[in-house]
Every structure is written in structure tokens, then in C-alpha cells.
Amino acid sequence: MLDVAVARARILEKLAPCGQETVSIASACGRVLASPLLARLSNPPVSVSSMDGYAVCAEDAQKGATLTIIGEAPAGHPSSLTVTKGHCIRLFTGSQIPTGADTVLIQENMQRDGNTVTLLADGQQGQFIRKQGQDFQRGETVLPAGHLLTARDIGLAAAAGHVWLTVSRRPRVGILATGDEIILPGDPAQPDSIVNSGAFMVTAYLNSLGADAILLPVARDNGESLSAAIEHASHLDLLVTIGGASVGTYDLVRDAFKPHGLELDFWKIAMRPGRPLMSGQLGKTPMIGLPGNPVAAMVCSLVFVQAAIRALIGQKVSEKLETETAILGSDLKQNDQRQDFLRCTLTPQPDGQLPLATPFASQDSAQLNILAKSNALLIRAPHAPAVKAGTVCNIMRLP
């Protein structure tokens, strides 16, 4: 059985970003930048006031001074006048700083009488002025390539003068469940029917990662049905199968796909849940075969398919799992030769302490209810010794 880290590295080494496209800024949230984003203008484009008040010369900013108002400059209507000693111009938040002024005095510290104002407090040179380019300068890189765009980033890109953004194309991923027992939610069920929950769960998860994941028709346990499913794979950037990757009589995926150019890399991993995981190439299409058990399929998606999607989108991906530490909430026995991914709950602790990770007593890989109630996966190395509650452990948070 292949080590989890080795299997992850071997999957990633076969993948490359799947291209780029240009989209409007309004539809770019959740996409990944394909190239660095440079500011097309400075922000603010000119020096502006950060408060309502008066533009003055710093030498006049002394308590008790009386100044003559020579005009006003609302935001968007800059003044053509020059501020000189003994004079000021009325400003508002966002108003451009007029020529000659280097200080803004807030209106709360001014007493107005007609066309004059008297200072009620001292001011300091440069106060309440947002200088040109204070946020960013034209030509500055404001977002790096490979960055996942958030709503905040969209605001930044807009402020930087962009209408269109070059992003990584969403990888087209086909999700193919296999098995005669598989039915769709709502279909008439036989006593031994299994609802296709794993495929719906994996499809939803991959779409949340930025993929264009498509749920393909279920392939039945015969060569003809499995071969017909390959017709859907030619236009895909990644094919993910669920079930049929083990060595049972009706685990036919490998044999059915070989005549169509399947080059198998590996098919067995030293992990629990998820030992029968397959990786290979179906013609020009990378392929990952997940276990048929829905919990195992989801765990393997978190460990392997997530990294594959990120690589296809053009994000940097570590060959190592991204984990964090927690405090073990219950005793654990010695582990065997497989790396464990135990479903657990996380309980926050006071005073900034590490959260408490308590694994469920039952880790049956058919129990979706436990997966839904979990916050994280507790990771145990192969042959890990028995440990007591209170020990520091490693976890992966669940999305």
C-alpha cells in the first residue's frame, strides 16, 4: 500500500494548470488570478480630505487664529483657488486638497462667523489628508498570480481601474459513480439500493473549490456501460470515478478502461478510510478513482482531489497535507500500518488554548451522519503508539 504523501505527490506531478480566460470583474469572485494584477491608477488619485473641515496652511493652524474663507470645494468639484496665509477653503470628506494647503482642520474645532472661522484648537501639518497614492500607486502589484479572489479583492481590483480580469479557467471535472445498486435520490428503491450520495457530495465539494464539476450518468457493473461512460471523458480536465476501484468480482473500472488507454499509476493507499484509491491517465485525461463508500470518497477528496483541483486552477499546492494542532479529547489505541483520518468534533478552549479534538466512538465509514456532525479529521500516522487524552494531535478542518 502506497504512503499518503507519496500518493498525493504522484497525483500532483501529472497535473498542470488548464488555461486561462478573461471575465468581467462582476463575475470574478471565487476565481483565481492567472497573472499579477497591476494598478492602472493610484488610490486616491489625488490628495483628498479625510474629514469635513477647512484646508489651511500649517502656519495658520494655531488656536485663536481667525481665517477668511475664500471658497469651498465639495467632493468631485476641486477648487481652482490657491490657499495662502490667513485664508482657507471649505472642504468635505473626499474633497481634493487645493493648491497651497497642507493641513485640514476639522469643522468641530472651528467657529464660523459669516466668511471667517476662528480656530478652537491647534492643528498639525498634514493632518486629515489622504495623500495621493497612499493606498496604492499606479503600476503597483496589488494582487499576485494564483490568488483566490474574494469580494474584498473585487473591490480592490475595481479601485485599481480594472473592468476585466484574467483568471484561470475552471477545470471541467466529471464525477462518475459506478455500481448496479446505485440509485438517484427520489428513485424507487430496492431493499439493497444505495442512494448516490457520495457523487452528489463530491460534486458539491469540487464546485465549492472552483471547479466546474459535472455529475455524469451512473455506470453499471458491466463493461459496456463503463466503456460508454468514457465518451464523457474526452473533454474533461479530470475524471473522478466513485466505486469499482477495488479487486472484487464486480470492481470493473480498471479492466473496462484499459482498452481505452488507461495507464494506471497506483490503486491502493495505506489510509483509513479510503484504501482502494486509484490514480492514472485515461488517454489525455487525468483520472482519480475514489472508493465507493461515501465517507471514504469524501475523505479522499479532501486529501487528494482538493489538491488536484488547486493544481489545475494554477494555485500553489504543497505535497504535504495542510494541518493544524489540537488537543486530543479522548484516549486512542495503537494504530496499525494505515494512516487514520478520524472524524472528530472541535471544542474551543478558553484563553487562546488549542481546541479540543474528540473523535467519535464509531468510525464506520458508512456513517454519513457522523461526517456531517464532524468539524475536522484527526490524523494518526501509521503505527502510531497509544496516546492519552490531553496529548497534542494533528487535524484537518472540514469545509
N, C-alpha and C positions, 0 to 999 in steps of 0.2 A: 504493500500500500504506500502511495506517494505522500510525502510530507505536505501539509497545507501550504506552507510558504513556498515550497518548490513548485507545487501545482499552480499557485497564483502567479508566480514568475513566468512559468511556461505558457500560461494563457496570455499574459500581457505582452510577451515578446513577439507574438504573431499579429498584434493589432497596431493599426496606425490611424490617425485622425481621418475622418471620412469626408473631408472637404469643407467648404465654407459657402456662405451666401450672404446677401445683403437684405436686411429687413428694416422696416420703419422703427423709429425709436418707440413708438406707441405699442409695438408688439414684441419688443426685445427683452422684456422682463423674464428672467428664468433662462435666458440663453447664455452662451459662453462666448466671450470676445475671441475672435480669431487673430486679431492683431492689436498692438498697443493703441490706446485711444489718446490722441493728442488734442489739446485745447485749440480751437480755432479762433478764440478770442480770450481776453483776460477777464477776470471776475474779481471785483467790479471793473467795468471797462474804463471808468474814471474814478477819481476820489470823490466819495459821497459822504453825506452826514448820516450818522447812525441814530440821531435823535432830532426831535423838533427843537429849534432854537435859533441862534444867530451866528453868522460867520463873521469873525473878527480877526484882527491882527493880535498876536500873542502879547505884544507890549501893552495893549489896551485891556487885557484880561485881569484887571485888578478891582477888588471890591471898592465900590463907591464911584467908579468911573461912569460917566454919562456919555453915551454914543448916539450919533444921528443915524437913523435908518434911511438908507438910500434906495432901497428896493426890496423885492422878495423873489425867491426862485423855487417854486413848487417842483416836486419830483417830475422829471420829464420836460421841464422848462428852465434850462440853465440861464443865468443872468449874464449879460454882456458887460456888466459894470465891474469895475475893479475896486476892491476894498482897500481903503487907505486909513491911516491913523485917525482915530476919532469917529470912524464910520463903521457901519455893519450892514449886513443884508439878512433879511428874514429867511430862514431855511426850514425845511420839513424833512422827516425821515426819508432818505433816498435822494435828497436834493444834491446836485453836483456842487462841489466846493468852488466858489468863484475865485477868479484871479485875485491874488494879493492876500487872501485869507489863509491862515494856517491853524486856526483854532475854532471850535464850535462851543458856544456857551448855551446850556440848556435853558429852555424858557422858564423852568421852575426857579432859576436863580437870577431872573431878570424882572425888573419892574418897568412896565411900559407906560409912557405918557405921551400920547399922540405919536409924533415921529421920532421920539427919543426913548432910550432904555437906560436904566441905571442898574449896574451890577450889584447883586446882593451877596456875592461870594467870589473869591478868586478863581481863575481858570488856569489851566496848564496848556502849554503849547502842544498841539496835535491831538488834544482830547476830542473824543466823539467823532473822529474822522476814520472812515474805512478807506484806506489808501488803494489807489489803482493797483489791481493785480494781487491784493492782499490774500485772496482765496487761492487763485492760481493765475499763472501768466500764459499768454498765448504761446503755443509751441510746447508747453509742458505736458509730460505724460501724466494723465490723470487716472487712468486705469490700465493695468497690464494685460497682455495677451493671456488667455486661459482663465480670465476672471469670470465667475458666475454673476450675472447681472441681477442685482436686487432693485426694488423700487427706488431706494436711495440713489443707486448708481444711475438710474434713468434720469433722475433729477440733475445729477452732476453732469451727465452727458449732454442734456438739454442746455444747461447753463454754459457748457463749453462750446455750444454752437452747432451741435450735430442733429441732423434730421434722420439720417440713415446710419446704421451700424453694421459692420462686417462681423458676422458671428459664425461659429461652427455649425455645420448642418446637423440637424437632429438625426442620429443614427436610426435607420429603419431596422427594427428588431421583430422577428416573427416568433411567436410563442406557440409551440406545437405540443399539445398533450396527446398521449397515446394510451390505448387500452380499451378493451371491449366493455369494461364495466363503467366507463366514464359517461356521465350524462351532464347536460346543461342545467343550471338552476331553473326549476319550474317544470322540467320534463317529467313525464310519467316514469316512476321508479320501480325497478325490480328489487326484491329483497337484498340483493348483493350489489346494487348500483351505488356508485360513488359520484357525488357532485364534483364538477370540475373546479373546485375551489382554489387549488394550487395555481392553475393557469390564470384565473382572474386576479389572484393576489399578486403574482409575479408581474403580470401586465401592468397593474396599477402602480406597483413599486417602480418599475422601469420608466414608466411615463413621468413619475414624480422626479426622476433623476435627469430628465431632459431628453429621453429617447422618444421616438415615435414607435411605440410598441403596438403590435397588431396581434390580436388573438386569432389564430388560424383554426380551421375546422379540425375536430378531433380525428386522429389517425387510429384506425382499429388494428387489432393484433394479427395482421396478415401482411405479407409482402406487397400485395397490390395496393392496399390502402396507404402504406408507408411510402411506397415509391411515388404514388400520386401526390403525396404531400410535398415532395421535393420540388415540384413545379413552382411552389410558392417561394422557394429559397433563392432563386437566381437573382432577384432584385434586392435582396436583403444585405445589410451590413453585418448582421449577426443572426444566427438561428439558434434559438433556445428550445430544446425539447424537454418534456417532463414525462418521466417514466420510460420503461423499456431499455434502460441502460445497464441493467444487471446481467446475470448469467442464467436466469430462469428459462424454462422452455418457451415462454411467450415474451421474453425480453428480446425483441427482434430488431431494434433500431440499428445496431451496428451492422448486422448481416444484410438488412434491407438497403442500407445506404452505401455499402461498399461498392456495388456495381455502378453507382452513380458518382464515384470518385472520392468517397470518404477516406481521408487519411487520418487515422486515429493516433492521437498522441498518448493519452492515458485514459483509464476508465475507473480507477479505484483510488480513493483517498483515505488516509488514516485520520478520519474525523467522525464525530458523532454529534448530531445526526448528519447523514449525508455521504456515507462511504461510496455508493455507486454513482460517482460523478465522472462524466465523460467530456473530453476535450479533443477537438480535431478540426479538420478543414473539409468542408463539403464542396468540392470544386474550388471556386474562389471565395466561398463564404465561410467565415469562421463559425464554429459550432460549439455550443456548450450543452451537454446533456445532463439535466438535473434529475435527482431521484424522483420517483412518483409520489412518495409521501409528501403531502403539502407542507408540513412543518420543515422537513428536510430540504424541500425545494426552496423555501423562503430563506432558511439559514444559509444555504449555498449561494443564493442570490446576493445576500448581504456580504458574504466573504469573497465571492468570485465575480459574479455578474456585475455588481456595482462597479468594481474596478475596471471591468471591460468597457462598460458604458462611458466611464470617465475618460478612458484612453481614446475611445472613438470620438468623443467630443473635443479632445485636444487638451484636456486638463492633465496636470502632473499627477501621477499616481505612484505611491510608494508600494514596493513589493511586500512590505510588511503591513500587517493589519494596524489600523488606527485605533488604539485602545487608550483607556484611562484607568486609574486606580480607584479602588473602593475598599471597604472593609467587609469581610466575609461575615454573613449573618447567621450561619449555621455550620456545624461540623461536616466535613466531607471525607469519604473514604479514599484510599489509594486508587489512582487511576490506572487503566491498562494501557495498551500501546496506541490508543487513538486519542487525538486531541478533542476535548469535550467543549461544546458550546451549550451551556446550561441556561435555560430560561429562568429569569430571576426578576424580583422586584427591587427597586431602588428606593430607599427611605432617606430623605435629607436629615442631616445631623446638625446640631447647634454649633455656633461659634466657628463656622468655617471648616468643620471636620469633614473628612471624606464620607460620601454616602454609604449607607449600609446595603449591601447586595445579598439578598436572601433567595437562594434557588428554590424552586418548587419541589416538593417531595416527589411528585411524579414527573418524569421527564419523557413519558411516552410520546414518540414523535408523531402520533396521530392526533394529538390533542391540540386542536386549534384554539380552543377556549383558553388554555394556559398561555399560548403565544400571544393572544390578544390582551391578556392581563399583564404581560411582562413589560418591563421598561428597558431591559438590557439582556445581553447574553454574557454569562460568566464564563471566562475562558480558562481551561485547565490543560496544561501541557501533557503530552504522553508520559506515562509512568510517574506522574506527579505523586508525591507521598501524601498520606493522610494529613489533613490540616484541621485546626480547631477554629471555631468562631472567633472573630477578632483579628484574624490574620489579614494582611493586605493582599488583595487579589486584583486581577485584570478583568475589565469588562469592555464590551462594545454596546453603546447605547442603541436602542432600536428607534428607527424613524417613526 
